[in-house]
Amino acid sequence: MSVQHALFPGSFDPITLGHLDLIQRSLGIFGKVTVLVAAHASKTQLFSSEERIELVREALVGFDNVQVLATSGLLVDACREHGARVVVRGVRGGQDLEYETQMANTNRSMLPDMDTVYLGSDPAHSFISSTLVRQIASMGGDVSAFVPPNVQAALAARFPS
């Protein structure tokens, strides 16, 4: 049985070039990718859920077979709701792999048909994180090498010099 649809979840606060690389590579493997923009009540977000969804959609203009949706519940429930049995996760290093494996095993215990596919980060993007991008932008630094232009503009508006 081939897999035609995968979910790519994250908070995307904000979306980075690393995220975009993983989405593009996922589209080369799966027929369709749904980017799930997660809302976490326990996390303080720089951008609202609506703003993050819009930033992701703008960054993905021109990408075929990808949709962007909001989610606030369990990933296993999103898999059921969207008819997907594969989740794509990016891994930058050993610490990411350990965390993602724990999450994948937990998800699989709740939904045995669910699989997680790990994609190693492109070395050019392996050090980029949304947290680092927010920190650099908040201190007036140039984030153009880390995020798409629409996100750079949104960060500049959020943190005027």
C-alpha positions in Angstrom: 0.0 0.0 0.0 1.5 3.3 -1.0 1.1 6.4 1.1 -0.3 9.4 -0.7 -0.8 11.8 2.1 1.4 13.0 5.0 1.0 15.5 7.7 3.8 17.9 8.6 2.9 19.4 12.1 4.6 22.2 13.9 4.1 25.5 15.6 5.8 27.4 12.8 6.4 30.5 15.0 7.7 31.5 12.5 8.2 29.2 9.5 11.8 29.0 8.4 13.7 28.1 5.3 14.4 24.8 7.1 10.7 24.1 7.4 10.2 25.0 3.7 13.0 22.6 2.6 11.4 19.7 4.6 8.0 20.5 3.1 9.4 20.6 -0.4 11.3 17.3 0.1 8.1 15.7 1.6 6.2 16.6 -1.6 8.8 14.6 -3.5 7.9 11.5 -1.5 4.1 11.9 -0.9 1.4 12.9 -3.3 0.0 15.5 -0.8 1.3 17.2 2.3 -0.9 18.9 4.9 1.0 21.4 7.0 -0.7 21.5 10.5 -0.1 24.7 12.3 -0.4 23.8 16.0 -1.8 25.9 18.8 -0.3 25.0 22.1 -2.0 26.5 25.2 1.2 26.0 27.2 3.4 27.9 24.7 3.6 31.7 24.4 3.6 32.5 20.7 5.0 35.5 19.0 2.4 35.3 16.2 -1.2 34.3 16.7 -2.5 31.1 15.1 -4.2 33.1 12.3 -1.0 35.0 11.6 1.1 31.9 11.5 -1.3 30.2 9.2 -1.2 33.2 6.8 2.6 33.4 7.0 2.9 29.7 6.1 0.4 30.0 3.3 2.2 32.9 1.8 5.5 31.1 2.1 4.1 28.1 0.3 2.7 30.0 -2.7 3.7 28.0 -5.8 4.0 24.7 -3.9 1.6 22.1 -5.4 -0.4 19.6 -3.5 0.1 21.2 -0.1 -2.6 22.6 2.2 -2.2 24.5 5.5 -4.6 23.9 8.3 -4.9 24.7 12.0 -4.9 22.1 14.7 -5.1 22.2 18.5 -5.6 18.7 19.5 -3.7 15.4 19.5 -1.8 14.6 16.3 -3.3 11.1 16.2 -6.8 12.8 16.1 -5.6 14.9 13.2 -4.3 11.8 11.4 -7.8 10.3 11.7 -9.6 13.5 10.7 -7.5 14.0 7.6 -7.1 10.4 6.5 -3.4 10.4 6.9 -1.3 7.7 8.4 2.1 9.2 8.0 3.7 12.2 9.9 6.8 13.8 8.6 9.3 15.3 11.1 12.5 17.0 10.6 15.6 16.0 12.6 18.5 18.4 13.0 20.6 16.1 15.3 20.6 13.5 18.0 18.6 15.5 20.5 15.8 16.0 18.0 15.9 12.3 17.1 15.5 11.3 20.7 12.6 13.6 21.3 10.9 12.7 18.0 11.3 9.0 18.6 9.6 9.3 21.9 6.7 11.2 20.3 6.5 8.7 17.5 6.3 5.8 19.8 3.7 7.5 21.9 1.6 8.3 18.9 1.9 4.8 17.5 0.7 3.4 20.8 -2.4 5.5 20.5 -2.8 4.9 16.7 -1.1 1.7 15.6 -1.4 2.4 11.9 0.4 5.8 12.3 4.0 6.0 11.1 6.5 8.8 11.5 9.1 9.5 8.7 12.2 11.4 9.8 13.9 13.7 7.3 17.4 14.9 8.2 17.8 18.6 7.9 19.7 20.0 5.0 23.1 21.0 6.5 22.5 24.5 5.2 19.5 24.8 7.5 20.4 22.4 10.3 21.1 25.1 12.8 18.0 27.2 12.1 15.2 27.2 14.7 12.2 29.4 15.1 13.4 30.2 18.6 16.7 31.4 17.3 15.0 33.4 14.5 12.7 35.2 17.0 15.7 36.0 19.3 17.8 37.4 16.5 14.8 39.5 15.2 14.0 40.8 18.6 17.5 42.1 19.0 17.4 43.9 15.6 19.5 41.3 13.7 19.2 40.3 10.1 17.1 37.1 9.7 17.0 37.1 5.8 19.2 34.0 5.6 16.8 32.0 7.8 13.3 32.9 6.7 11.3 33.6 3.6 10.8 37.3 2.7 7.2 37.4 3.9 8.3 36.3 7.4 11.2 38.7 7.4 8.8 41.5 6.8 6.4 40.3 9.5 9.3 40.1 12.0 10.5 43.6 11.0 7.0 44.9 11.7 6.8 43.1 15.0 10.3 44.3 16.1 10.8 47.8 14.5 14.3 49.1 14.8 
